[in-house]
C-alpha cells in the first residue's frame, strides 16, 4: 500500500466527503422519484395495473449524483466567472 503525502490527505478526505454526499443525494432522489416518475397506473379495461418506468428514476439519480459530485468544482468555477457590470 502506498503512503499518502501530506498534501494528498485533505484531497482524499474531501473526495470521500463529496462521494458520500453524492451517494446520499442519489438515494434520496430515488426515494422521491420512484412514486412520482417510476410507477405509473395504467387502465386496461376494468383492471388497473402499476407499470414501472425505472429508466426515468435511473436518469434522475445519475444526474443528481454527477452534479453533487462536481458541485465543489462548479462552485469554484462559478466564483471565478467574470461578472457583468450593470448600468445604474
C-alpha positions, 0 to 999 in steps of 0.5 A: 500500500502506498503512503499518502503525502501530506498534501494528498490527505485533505484531497482524499478526505474531501473526495470521500466527503463529496462521494458520500454526499453524492451517494446520499443525494442519489438515494434520496432522489430515488426515494422521491422519484420512484412514486412520482416518475417510476410507477405509473397506473395504467387502465386496461379495461376494468383492471388497473395495473402499476407499470414501472418506468425505472429508466426515468428514476435511473436518469434522475439519480445519475444526474443528481449524483454527477452534479453533487459530485462536481458541485465543489468544482462548479462552485469554484468555477462559478466564483471565478466567472467574470461578472457583468457590470450593470448600468445604474 
